[in-house]
Amino acid sequence: MAETANDLLLKCSAAARGGADIPTVWDAVLVVGPPIQALDDEERPQLEIRLINGQRLIYNSVSHEYGVSWVPRRRPF
């Protein structure tokens, strides 16, 4: 059974609470494509990790928190 974004979020958060940095979390928990550097709506840096089910796992570089994006962000040209 494929893991959901929430399952990955819980694993990433648990690893981070245990002191793991993003490279450790990436290697130990995530086995998908490379992260994409992006800016959130307030122009703060974040990493977007695309999941096979179309969801995205978001790592906020400022707050060091993880979240889930249910709909891909679309930026106007």
C-alpha positions in Angstrom: 0.0 0.0 0.0 1.4 3.4 -1.0 2.1 5.9 1.7 0.0 9.1 1.8 1.4 12.5 2.1 0.2 12.6 5.7 2.1 9.4 6.5 5.3 11.0 5.1 4.6 14.2 7.0 4.3 12.3 10.3 7.6 10.4 9.6 9.4 13.6 8.6 8.2 15.5 11.6 9.1 12.6 14.0 12.6 12.5 12.5 13.0 16.3 12.8 11.8 16.2 16.4 14.5 13.5 17.0 17.2 16.0 15.7 17.4 15.0 12.1 18.2 17.7 9.5 16.7 17.8 6.1 19.4 15.7 4.3 19.0 13.0 6.9 15.2 13.1 6.7 15.5 13.0 2.9 17.7 9.9 2.9 16.0 8.1 5.7 12.3 8.8 4.9 11.8 10.0 1.3 12.5 8.0 -1.8 11.0 10.2 -4.4 12.5 12.7 -6.9 14.6 15.7 -6.0 13.2 18.7 -4.1 12.3 21.9 -5.9 13.3 25.2 -4.4 10.4 27.6 -4.4 9.0 30.6 -2.6 5.8 30.6 -0.6 3.1 33.3 -1.0 5.1 35.5 1.3 8.3 35.0 -0.7 9.9 32.9 1.9 12.2 30.0 0.7 10.8 26.5 0.9 11.4 23.0 -0.6 8.6 21.3 -2.5 8.9 17.5 -2.7 6.6 16.1 -5.4 4.9 12.9 -4.4 3.8 10.2 -6.8 0.2 10.8 -5.9 0.3 14.4 -7.1 0.6 15.9 -3.6 3.6 17.8 -2.4 5.5 17.7 0.9 6.6 21.2 1.8 9.6 22.0 3.9 9.7 25.6 5.2 13.4 26.6 5.3 12.7 29.5 7.8 10.6 27.7 10.4 12.0 24.2 9.8 8.5 22.7 9.6 6.9 20.3 7.2 3.4 20.6 5.6 1.3 19.0 2.9 0.1 20.8 -0.2 -3.0 19.1 -1.6 -3.1 21.2 -4.8 0.0 22.1 -6.8 0.7 25.8 -6.6 0.4 27.7 -9.9 2.2 31.0 -10.3 1.0 33.5 -12.9 3.4 34.4 -15.6 
